[in-house]
Each structure stands twice: as C-alpha cells, then as structure tokens.
C-alpha cells in the first residue's frame, strides 16, 4: 500500500540530514565496539569507557565494576562495563 506524501525540498533535506547523522553514529559505534576485545586490561577498559585509568579504578572498579583476576592478570569484561554504565544513568 502506497501513501502519497508531499514534502518540501527543505523538509526532505532535513530528513536526509537526520538519517545520515543517525547512520554515521551507528557505524561509529560499531567501529568502536569492534576495536576492543571482550576481555580487556584495565588500561584498555578505561579507554573503552572514555576515562583515565585512575578515574576508572576510582569510579568504576571501586564502585562495584566486576574484575576478572586469574593469576593476577586483571581483566574487565566489556559487557560488564556497558551494564555498569547503563545502571549509572539517572
């Protein structure tokens, strides 16, 4: 079923711009997600979260972000970071 819709050129340009921006943001997020492995060092995890290592330790790990520690090789699960940040939203 086709619904005829008449839009001005200006409206079409706004729609194109919004769609392009949304697509670019989605692709950028995919690239960012693929850049980091699932299990990361604290340094990589802090970079993934976009904060300094000291801030990551203080504001993430000390506030409950889980750390994997096999034989003192600390690793952070990317999924745990995402969940932790989601739970910190207000």
C-alpha angles and dihedrals in degrees: 000000000000122000114200113227127180116204130173119247088248091055091048090051091052091050091048091049093050092047092048092049091049092050092048092050091049093050092046090053091050091052091048092049092050093048092069126058120231093254113045140180116249090257093053092042092054090050090049090052091046097239138108119270092249091050090048091053094045102039102030112026096033089049095055111283106149120243126203109219114182108169092341093301097129115210132177122211111231089217090056091053091051091048092045092051092046090054091050093061117113 
